[in-house]
Amino acid sequence: MNEREKHDAGMKVRRAVLGDVHVDRTVKNRNPFNDEYQDLITRYAWGEIWTRPGLPRHTRSLLVIGLMVALNRPDEFKLHVRAAFNNGVTRDEIKEVLLQCTIYVGVPAANTAFHLAQDVFNEIDAAR
């Protein structure tokens, strides 16, 4: 796959996982400073990694959620909790990932993650 094909495949997956609203906002906010960065993550994170056949998107979502807890990245955590539902992840599965993180990452990180996840769930429920 050439770089253009990676970008196109990545944009397709990025939209499927994160949703059109988020991706459209990102595209709208592209500028000379972040343009190359956006192209890079679309090609490599989404076009190279998320398109690999070795793991289903459902599993990738759960992994990213756990990694964002471990790395203490609350904005990305909330983004990927919200996006996980597009990949068929359930609230109970997210809870299980957070419980696993409690043991392997630590109680403070998991405590924050439980609060942030609940915020996302409340936003989703309010929008219904």
GUDOKE-115939 format. One record per residue (C-alpha): residue in three letters; y, x, z; residue number from 0. Coordinates in steps of 0.001 Angstrom, whole numbers. Each point is the difference from the previous one (the first is absolute). Layout:
// GUDOKE-115939
REC	Ala	Y	X	Z	NUM;
...
// end
This chain:
// GUDOKE-115939
REC	Met	0	0	0	0;
REC	Asn	3403	1412	-922	1;
REC	Glu	3071	-206	2251	2;
REC	Arg	1337	-3163	-1682	3;
REC	Glu	-3355	-1737	396	4;
REC	Lys	-151	1071	3668	5;
REC	His	3474	-1431	530	6;
REC	Asp	-863	-3297	-1693	7;
REC	Ala	-3290	-328	1914	8;
REC	Gly	1787	942	3209	9;
REC	Met	2722	-2579	-508	10;
REC	Lys	-2628	-2684	-606	11;
REC	Val	-1810	847	3260	12;
REC	Arg	3238	476	1910	13;
REC	Arg	1104	-3501	-999	14;
REC	Ala	-3412	-1487	844	15;
REC	Val	-56	1604	3448	16;
REC	Leu	3646	-48	1096	17;
REC	Gly	1155	-3031	-1963	18;
REC	Asp	2581	-478	-2720	19;
REC	Val	2875	-633	2420	20;
REC	His	-419	3387	1703	21;
REC	Val	-570	1918	-3233	22;
REC	Asp	2896	-1722	-1783	23;
REC	Arg	2287	930	2914	24;
REC	Thr	-1198	3603	-225	25;
REC	Val	534	99	-3760	26;
REC	Lys	3478	-1516	409	27;
REC	Asn	903	2686	2551	28;
REC	Arg	-1083	2924	-2164	29;
REC	Asn	2749	2510	-584	30;
REC	Pro	340	3607	-1186	31;
REC	Phe	-799	1261	3506	32;
REC	Asn	-3296	-1886	540	33;
REC	Asp	-1117	-661	-3578	34;
REC	Glu	-2395	2958	-230	35;
REC	Tyr	-1441	-817	3433	36;
REC	Gln	-682	-3618	-1004	37;
REC	Asp	-1661	1174	-3206	38;
REC	Leu	-2117	2500	1949	39;
REC	Ile	-1338	-2497	2539	40;
REC	Thr	-634	-2603	-2688	41;
REC	Arg	-2024	2486	-2066	42;
REC	Tyr	-1872	1753	2772	43;
REC	Ala	-239	-2245	3069	44;
REC	Trp	-500	-3184	-2006	45;
REC	Gly	-1190	1204	-3425	46;
REC	Glu	-2260	2834	1122	47;
REC	Ile	-1249	-918	3484	48;
REC	Trp	140	-3805	317	49;
REC	Thr	-1675	-398	-3420	50;
REC	Arg	-3008	2163	881	51;
REC	Pro	-3289	-1914	-34	52;
REC	Gly	-1449	1642	3134	53;
REC	Leu	1525	-2439	2516	54;
REC	Pro	1072	-3617	-392	55;
REC	Arg	3659	-858	608	56;
REC	His	-1026	-1880	3128	57;
REC	Thr	-1338	3225	1532	58;
REC	Arg	2971	2043	-1208	59;
REC	Ser	2347	-2469	1713	60;
REC	Leu	-1840	327	3304	61;
REC	Leu	70	3795	-268	62;
REC	Val	3728	75	-726	63;
REC	Ile	714	-2277	2963	64;
REC	Gly	-1900	2339	2319	65;
REC	Leu	1670	3059	-1469	66;
REC	Met	3458	-1494	441	67;
REC	Val	-807	-628	3678	68;
REC	Ala	-1170	3590	399	69;
REC	Leu	3065	1379	-1762	70;
REC	Asn	2412	-2323	1854	71;
REC	Arg	1523	-1415	-3175	72;
REC	Pro	1112	-3504	1057	73;
REC	Asp	1729	-1013	-3245	74;
REC	Glu	-2974	975	-2162	75;
REC	Phe	-2345	-1546	2572	76;
REC	Lys	1739	-3378	-243	77;
REC	Leu	129	224	-3800	78;
REC	His	-3740	663	-190	79;
REC	Val	-923	-2641	2590	80;
REC	Arg	1833	-2538	-2152	81;
REC	Ala	-1552	1403	-3196	82;
REC	Ala	-3517	49	1442	83;
REC	Phe	-217	-3769	-316	84;
REC	Asn	325	419	-3786	85;
REC	Asn	-3217	2016	193	86;
REC	Gly	-1925	-2566	2012	87;
REC	Val	417	1672	3395	88;
REC	Thr	-49	-2380	2955	89;
REC	Arg	1929	61	3253	90;
REC	Asp	-3241	613	1850	91;
REC	Glu	-712	3075	-2144	92;
REC	Ile	3494	1323	690	93;
REC	Lys	-614	-580	3711	94;
REC	Glu	-3237	1998	-224	95;
REC	Val	1785	2893	-1705	96;
REC	Leu	2636	-21	2744	97;
REC	Leu	-2658	-44	2712	98;
REC	Gln	-1698	2966	-1692	99;
REC	Cys	3362	1766	-111	100;
REC	Thr	442	-648	3718	101;
REC	Ile	-2916	2322	730	102;
REC	Tyr	546	2637	-2671	103;
REC	Val	3810	32	-286	104;
REC	Gly	1138	-1151	3421	105;
REC	Val	1130	-2989	1986	106;
REC	Pro	3767	418	-602	107;
REC	Ala	-451	134	-3781	108;
REC	Ala	-2342	-2992	10	109;
REC	Asn	2284	-1932	2342	110;
REC	Thr	2878	410	-2431	111;
REC	Ala	-2253	-896	-2923	112;
REC	Phe	-1177	-3220	1671	113;
REC	His	3630	-1022	554	114;
REC	Leu	996	855	-3576	115;
REC	Ala	-3008	-1800	-1458	116;
REC	Gln	832	-3094	2032	117;
REC	Asp	3556	144	-1366	118;
REC	Val	-1405	23	-3543	119;
REC	Phe	-2386	-2869	788	120;
REC	Asn	2904	-2013	1455	121;
REC	Glu	2081	618	-3138	122;
REC	Ile	-2879	-1071	-2234	123;
REC	Asp	-639	-3123	2087	124;
REC	Ala	3694	-925	21	125;
REC	Ala	184	303	-3774	126;
REC	Arg	-2834	-2529	-438	127;
// end
